[in-house]
């Protein structure tokens, strides 16, 4: 593999999750074999494969979830024009649900999507180093009930969008999304079709990754151009969803959503997407970037590969959540974060979860330790994949800081958690 000089090193398990790194794109052909990620054993059958659970949401409301197919007939499909003339997206809306038994619990992933996710070309292998077939991803069930009625006690709901990392599906932060919905938010998760390793549409049609035309590029300029297109498509996807929100609110949700109070968060490439969407679209009032670079192939000395959000900054609040992985955490370790910090005019904060790794801000932090105890361990070991932070503490910290941020910015409720270090979460380090 030809290495491209850059300021941040990524290990094999982060092939796609890091999303916006040249090494990530160049290494996608190095998918672990069926024996990788298992110590002393090959892949198991789906019937006997290890399974894992997601924790219950902590808010006062039950959670409902509605999945929707959206078609942007003003925009040609950018990655697979032979498959569809127009851009198609799958989104899910998670929201406070009225108490009761209406609606079945929504699976973490549909059966077809889970099979591909856990296969040789899925994100489990590419992003996490999990052996194909080593876990039964379809067995995990979320806590939201499908199409359950909205709980009127929650009142008008602030809207928060979620964008996943490169290669990951929109469901790969369900624990955090469901928890935010249980706190009284409508959370819209967006699949970036043909960039996620798989997206299942109604009727069972599976759209798989198509961002590469043949082998991934190796020339730094070509890699940078591809990454610029990835982010541009993601931002266009997000703005299209924002355009559709008022109509969906009227026809499906009885006007209980409040698009005038909209925020966004994302992980890795999704964190970059959240920040860049804020830069390009004033409808997003506040954002959280969870360990996402904001440049293309590392920050060049002349700034030529910095994003516009890094070069210009923002006039609205953005929370940077880093990890203990190399090149993350302190904003001064990342050229794009440092540029953003220097140039932004809005409120900003930078926190780092001690003992974490890149995937710690996803469902991987909760599911992988359970699978590892049953013998399905990522290639390179569990600590390399999700760090040494306790899963329950990582989940509690992520939930608390994301909710506190949006409560403060979209509801005007300030619990003081983001004012500085907290005795409640000594694992979370503030950088000034």
C-alpha positions as CSV (number, residue, x, y, z in Angstrom):
1,X,0.0,0.0,0.0
2,X,1.3,3.4,-0.9
3,X,1.3,5.7,2.1
4,X,0.2,9.3,1.7
5,X,1.9,11.7,4.2
6,X,-0.5,13.1,6.7
7,X,-0.7,14.3,10.3
8,X,-2.9,11.6,11.7
9,X,-2.2,7.9,11.8
10,X,-5.1,5.4,11.5
11,X,-4.9,1.7,12.2
12,X,-6.3,-1.1,10.1
13,X,-9.6,-1.3,12.0
14,X,-10.3,2.3,11.0
15,X,-10.1,1.7,7.3
16,X,-13.5,3.4,6.6
17,X,-14.6,4.8,9.9
18,X,-12.0,7.6,9.8
19,X,-13.6,8.5,6.5
20,X,-11.6,11.5,5.5
21,X,-8.0,10.1,5.4
22,X,-6.0,9.0,2.5
23,X,-4.8,5.9,4.2
24,X,-8.4,4.9,4.9
25,X,-9.3,5.1,1.2
26,X,-6.1,3.3,0.1
27,X,-6.6,0.4,2.5
28,X,-10.1,-0.6,1.6
29,X,-8.8,-3.5,-0.4
30,X,-7.1,-4.9,2.7
31,X,-10.3,-6.4,4.2
32,X,-9.6,-9.0,7.0
33,X,-9.9,-12.6,6.0
34,X,-12.6,-14.8,7.4
35,X,-10.2,-16.0,10.1
36,X,-9.2,-12.5,11.2
37,X,-10.8,-11.0,14.3
38,X,-11.3,-14.5,15.8
39,X,-8.7,-15.9,18.2
40,X,-8.2,-19.6,17.7
41,X,-11.4,-20.1,15.7
42,X,-13.0,-19.5,12.3
43,X,-16.2,-17.8,11.6
44,X,-19.3,-19.5,13.1
45,X,-22.7,-20.1,11.6
46,X,-25.4,-17.4,12.0
47,X,-27.4,-19.7,14.3
48,X,-24.5,-20.1,16.9
49,X,-22.8,-16.7,16.3
50,X,-22.4,-14.4,19.2
51,X,-25.0,-11.7,19.8
52,X,-25.1,-8.4,21.7
53,X,-27.7,-6.0,23.2
54,X,-28.1,-2.3,23.3
55,X,-28.8,-0.6,26.6
56,X,-32.1,0.9,27.4
57,X,-32.6,4.7,26.9
58,X,-32.4,6.7,30.1
59,X,-35.0,9.5,29.3
60,X,-38.5,9.8,30.6
61,X,-40.2,8.9,27.3
62,X,-40.6,5.7,25.3
63,X,-39.2,5.8,21.8
64,X,-40.8,5.4,18.4
65,X,-39.2,5.1,15.0
66,X,-40.4,5.6,11.5
67,X,-38.3,4.7,8.4
68,X,-38.8,6.7,5.2
69,X,-37.6,6.6,1.6
70,X,-36.9,10.0,0.2
71,X,-36.2,10.8,-3.5
72,X,-34.5,14.1,-4.6
73,X,-35.8,14.5,-8.2
74,X,-33.8,17.7,-8.6
75,X,-30.4,15.8,-8.2
76,X,-29.0,13.0,-10.3
77,X,-27.5,10.1,-8.5
78,X,-23.8,11.0,-8.0
79,X,-22.3,7.6,-7.3
80,X,-24.4,5.0,-9.2
81,X,-26.3,6.7,-12.1
82,X,-26.9,3.3,-13.7
83,X,-28.8,2.2,-10.6
84,X,-31.1,5.2,-10.2
85,X,-31.7,8.4,-12.2
86,X,-32.2,10.5,-9.0
87,X,-30.7,10.6,-5.5
88,X,-32.5,8.2,-3.1
89,X,-32.1,8.2,0.6
90,X,-33.3,6.2,3.6
91,X,-33.8,8.1,6.8
92,X,-35.3,7.1,10.2
93,X,-37.0,9.5,12.6
94,X,-36.7,8.5,16.3
95,X,-39.1,10.4,18.6
96,X,-40.8,10.3,22.0
97,X,-43.6,7.7,21.8
98,X,-46.8,7.4,23.7
99,X,-46.7,4.6,26.3
100,X,-48.2,1.3,25.3
101,X,-47.6,-1.8,23.2
102,X,-48.3,-0.3,19.7
103,X,-45.6,-1.2,17.2
104,X,-42.9,-3.9,17.3
105,X,-39.4,-3.1,18.4
106,X,-37.2,-2.0,15.6
107,X,-34.2,-4.2,14.8
108,X,-30.8,-2.6,14.9
109,X,-30.5,-3.5,11.3
110,X,-32.8,-5.2,8.8
111,X,-31.8,-8.9,8.1
112,X,-30.4,-8.2,4.7
113,X,-28.5,-5.1,5.8
114,X,-27.1,-7.0,8.8
115,X,-25.9,-9.9,6.7
116,X,-24.0,-7.5,4.4
117,X,-22.7,-5.4,7.3
118,X,-21.2,-8.6,8.8
119,X,-19.9,-10.0,5.5
120,X,-16.6,-9.6,3.8
121,X,-17.6,-6.3,2.1
122,X,-19.4,-4.8,5.1
123,X,-18.4,-2.2,7.6
124,X,-17.9,-4.7,10.4
125,X,-14.9,-6.1,8.6
126,X,-13.7,-2.9,6.9
127,X,-14.0,-0.5,9.8
128,X,-13.7,-2.8,12.9
129,X,-11.7,-5.8,11.8
130,X,-14.4,-8.2,12.6
131,X,-14.3,-11.6,10.8
132,X,-17.1,-12.1,8.3
133,X,-19.8,-14.2,9.9
134,X,-18.3,-14.0,13.4
135,X,-21.4,-12.3,14.9
136,X,-25.1,-12.3,14.4
137,X,-25.7,-8.6,13.8
138,X,-29.3,-9.2,12.9
139,X,-30.1,-10.4,16.4
140,X,-29.5,-7.0,18.0
141,X,-32.8,-5.1,18.6
142,X,-33.2,-1.5,19.4
143,X,-35.7,-0.1,22.0
144,X,-37.8,2.0,19.6
145,X,-41.3,0.8,18.6
146,X,-42.0,0.9,14.9
147,X,-44.4,3.7,13.9
148,X,-45.7,4.1,17.5
149,X,-47.8,7.3,18.1
150,X,-46.0,10.4,19.3
151,X,-46.3,11.2,23.0
152,X,-48.2,14.5,23.2
153,X,-46.6,15.1,26.6
154,X,-43.3,15.8,25.0
155,X,-44.7,19.0,23.3
156,X,-43.0,20.5,20.3
157,X,-39.9,18.6,19.5
158,X,-36.5,20.1,18.6
159,X,-35.0,18.3,15.6
160,X,-31.5,16.8,15.6
161,X,-30.0,15.2,12.5
162,X,-27.4,12.4,12.6
163,X,-24.8,11.5,10.0
164,X,-22.7,8.3,10.4
165,X,-19.0,7.7,9.5
166,X,-17.9,6.8,6.1
167,X,-19.0,3.2,5.3
168,X,-21.2,3.0,8.4
169,X,-25.0,2.8,8.2
170,X,-27.4,5.3,9.8
171,X,-28.2,2.8,12.5
172,X,-24.6,2.6,13.9
173,X,-25.3,5.0,16.7
174,X,-28.8,3.7,17.7
175,X,-28.0,3.7,21.5
176,X,-27.2,7.4,21.5
177,X,-30.0,8.3,19.0
178,X,-32.7,6.4,21.0
179,X,-31.5,8.0,24.2
180,X,-31.7,11.5,22.7
181,X,-35.2,10.7,21.5
182,X,-36.2,9.5,25.0
183,X,-35.1,12.9,26.3
184,X,-37.7,14.7,24.1
185,X,-36.0,15.1,20.7
186,X,-36.9,14.1,17.2
187,X,-33.7,12.6,15.8
188,X,-33.4,12.1,12.0
189,X,-30.7,9.6,11.0
190,X,-29.5,9.8,7.3
191,X,-28.1,7.0,5.2
192,X,-25.7,8.2,2.5
193,X,-26.6,5.8,-0.3
194,X,-23.8,4.0,-2.1
195,X,-21.3,5.4,0.4
196,X,-22.5,3.3,3.3
197,X,-21.5,-0.3,2.8
198,X,-25.2,-1.1,2.5
199,X,-28.6,0.6,2.5
200,X,-31.8,-1.4,2.3
201,X,-34.7,0.1,0.6
202,X,-38.4,-0.9,0.8
203,X,-39.0,-4.2,-1.0
204,X,-35.6,-5.6,0.0
205,X,-33.4,-3.8,-2.5
206,X,-29.9,-3.4,-1.2
207,X,-27.7,-0.6,-2.4
208,X,-24.0,-1.3,-1.6
209,X,-20.9,0.9,-1.7
210,X,-20.1,2.4,-5.0
211,X,-17.9,5.4,-4.3
212,X,-14.9,3.8,-5.9
213,X,-14.7,3.3,-9.7
214,X,-12.5,0.2,-9.5
215,X,-9.6,0.3,-7.1
216,X,-9.4,3.1,-4.6
217,X,-7.2,6.0,-5.8
218,X,-3.6,6.3,-4.7
219,X,-2.6,9.7,-6.0
220,X,-3.0,12.3,-3.3
221,X,-4.8,14.8,-5.5
222,X,-7.2,12.1,-6.7
223,X,-7.9,11.0,-3.1
224,X,-8.5,14.6,-2.1
225,X,-10.9,15.1,-5.0
226,X,-12.8,12.0,-4.0
227,X,-13.1,13.2,-0.4
228,X,-14.3,16.6,-1.5
229,X,-17.0,14.9,-3.5
230,X,-17.9,12.6,-0.5
231,X,-18.4,15.6,1.7
232,X,-20.3,17.6,-0.9
233,X,-22.7,14.7,-1.5
234,X,-23.2,14.3,2.2
235,X,-24.0,18.0,2.7
236,X,-26.4,18.0,-0.2
237,X,-28.1,14.9,1.2
238,X,-28.5,16.7,4.6
239,X,-29.8,19.9,3.1
240,X,-32.4,17.9,1.0
241,X,-33.6,16.2,4.3
242,X,-33.9,19.7,5.8
243,X,-35.9,20.8,2.8
244,X,-38.3,17.9,3.3
245,X,-38.8,18.2,7.1
246,X,-41.6,20.8,7.0
247,X,-43.7,18.6,4.7
248,X,-43.0,15.4,6.6
249,X,-43.9,17.3,9.8
250,X,-47.3,18.2,8.5
251,X,-48.2,14.9,6.9
252,X,-46.7,12.3,9.3
253,X,-46.1,14.0,12.6
254,X,-49.0,16.3,13.2
255,X,-46.8,19.3,13.2
256,X,-45.1,18.3,16.5
257,X,-41.6,18.8,15.1
258,X,-40.0,22.2,15.4
259,X,-37.7,22.7,12.4
260,X,-36.9,26.2,13.7
261,X,-34.9,24.5,16.5
262,X,-32.6,22.2,14.4
263,X,-29.2,20.8,15.4
264,X,-26.9,18.1,14.0
265,X,-24.3,15.7,15.2
266,X,-22.2,13.0,13.5
267,X,-19.3,10.6,14.0
268,X,-16.1,10.8,11.9
269,X,-17.1,11.8,8.4
270,X,-20.5,12.5,9.9
271,X,-19.0,14.9,12.3
272,X,-17.3,16.7,9.4
273,X,-20.7,16.6,7.6
274,X,-22.4,18.3,10.6
275,X,-19.8,21.1,10.8
276,X,-19.8,21.6,7.0
277,X,-23.6,21.6,6.8
278,X,-23.7,24.3,9.5
279,X,-21.2,26.4,7.5
280,X,-23.3,26.0,4.3
281,X,-26.8,26.1,5.8
282,X,-28.0,28.5,8.5
283,X,-31.0,26.3,9.4
284,X,-28.6,24.1,11.5
285,X,-28.2,26.1,14.7
286,X,-25.8,23.9,16.7
287,X,-23.6,20.9,16.0
288,X,-21.4,18.2,17.5
289,X,-18.4,16.8,15.7
290,X,-17.5,13.4,17.2
291,X,-13.8,12.8,16.1
292,X,-14.2,13.9,12.5
293,X,-11.4,15.6,10.7
294,X,-12.4,18.8,8.7
295,X,-9.8,18.6,5.9
296,X,-9.0,16.5,2.8
297,X,-5.9,14.2,3.2
298,X,-4.5,16.0,6.2
299,X,-3.9,19.7,6.7
300,X,-1.4,21.0,4.1
301,X,0.9,23.9,5.3
302,X,-0.7,26.3,2.9
303,X,-4.2,25.3,4.0
304,X,-5.2,24.3,0.5
305,X,-6.8,21.1,1.7
306,X,-8.6,22.5,4.6
307,X,-12.4,22.6,4.4
308,X,-14.3,25.9,4.2
309,X,-15.7,25.3,7.7
310,X,-12.1,24.9,9.0
311,X,-10.9,28.0,7.1
312,X,-13.9,30.2,7.9
313,X,-15.1,28.9,11.2
314,X,-18.7,29.3,12.4
315,X,-20.9,31.9,14.0
316,X,-22.9,29.2,15.8
317,X,-21.9,26.7,18.5
318,X,-20.0,23.5,17.7
319,X,-18.8,20.9,20.3
320,X,-15.7,19.0,19.3
321,X,-15.5,15.5,20.9
322,X,-12.1,13.9,20.6
323,X,-10.7,10.5,21.6
324,X,-7.5,9.2,23.1
325,X,-6.4,7.8,19.8
326,X,-3.3,9.2,18.1
327,X,-3.8,12.6,16.5
328,X,-7.2,13.2,18.2
329,X,-8.3,14.7,21.5
330,X,-6.7,18.1,21.9
331,X,-7.7,20.4,19.0
332,X,-4.1,21.5,18.6
333,X,-3.1,18.0,17.5
334,X,-5.2,18.2,14.3
335,X,-4.5,20.9,11.7
336,X,-8.2,21.2,10.7
337,X,-9.5,21.4,14.3
338,X,-6.8,23.9,15.1
339,X,-7.7,26.1,12.1
340,X,-11.4,25.9,13.0
341,X,-10.6,26.8,16.6
342,X,-8.6,29.8,15.4
343,X,-11.2,31.0,12.9
344,X,-14.5,30.4,14.5
345,X,-16.6,33.2,16.0
346,X,-19.2,31.1,17.7
347,X,-19.2,29.2,21.0
348,X,-16.9,26.2,20.9
349,X,-15.6,23.5,23.3
350,X,-13.3,20.5,23.0
351,X,-13.6,17.5,25.2
352,X,-11.8,14.1,25.1
353,X,-13.0,10.8,26.5
354,X,-10.0,9.2,28.3
355,X,-9.2,5.7,27.2
356,X,-11.3,5.9,24.1
357,X,-10.6,5.2,20.4
358,X,-12.2,6.3,17.2
359,X,-15.1,3.9,17.3
360,X,-15.9,4.7,21.0
361,X,-18.5,7.2,19.9
362,X,-20.6,4.5,18.1
363,X,-22.5,1.4,19.0
364,X,-19.2,-0.5,18.6
365,X,-18.2,0.7,22.2
366,X,-21.2,-1.2,23.6
367,X,-21.5,-4.2,21.3
368,X,-17.9,-5.3,20.6
369,X,-17.0,-6.0,24.3
370,X,-20.1,-8.3,24.5
371,X,-19.1,-10.1,21.4
372,X,-15.5,-10.4,22.5
373,X,-16.6,-12.1,25.7
374,X,-18.2,-14.8,23.4
375,X,-15.0,-15.2,21.3
376,X,-15.7,-12.8,18.5
377,X,-12.8,-10.3,18.9
378,X,-11.8,-7.6,16.4
379,X,-8.5,-8.1,14.6
380,X,-5.8,-6.4,16.8
381,X,-7.8,-6.9,19.9
382,X,-10.6,-5.1,21.7
383,X,-8.5,-2.3,23.2
384,X,-7.3,-1.3,19.8
385,X,-10.8,-1.1,18.5
386,X,-12.6,0.7,21.3
387,X,-10.0,1.5,23.8
388,X,-9.9,0.8,27.5
389,X,-12.8,3.0,28.7
390,X,-15.6,1.1,30.4
391,X,-18.5,0.7,27.9
392,X,-21.1,1.9,30.4
393,X,-19.0,5.0,31.3
394,X,-18.4,5.8,27.6
395,X,-22.1,5.5,26.9
396,X,-23.1,7.6,29.9
397,X,-20.6,10.3,29.0
398,X,-21.6,10.5,25.3
399,X,-25.3,10.6,26.2
400,X,-24.8,13.3,28.9
401,X,-22.6,15.6,26.8
402,X,-24.6,15.4,23.6
403,X,-27.9,15.9,25.5
404,X,-26.5,18.8,27.6
405,X,-25.2,20.5,24.5
406,X,-28.5,20.3,22.6
407,X,-30.5,21.2,25.7
408,X,-28.5,24.3,26.1
409,X,-28.6,25.4,22.5
410,X,-32.0,24.3,21.3
411,X,-34.0,24.4,24.5
412,X,-32.3,27.0,26.6
413,X,-31.8,24.6,29.5
414,X,-28.2,24.7,30.9
415,X,-27.1,22.1,33.4
416,X,-23.6,23.6,33.5
417,X,-21.9,20.3,32.3
418,X,-20.2,22.1,29.4
419,X,-18.8,24.9,31.6
420,X,-15.7,22.9,32.4
421,X,-14.4,19.6,34.0
422,X,-17.1,17.7,35.9
423,X,-16.9,15.4,38.9
424,X,-19.7,13.4,37.3
425,X,-17.4,12.5,34.4
426,X,-13.8,12.6,35.3
427,X,-13.1,10.6,32.1
428,X,-13.9,13.7,30.0
429,X,-11.0,16.1,29.7
430,X,-11.6,19.7,28.6
431,X,-9.1,21.5,26.4
432,X,-9.0,25.3,26.6
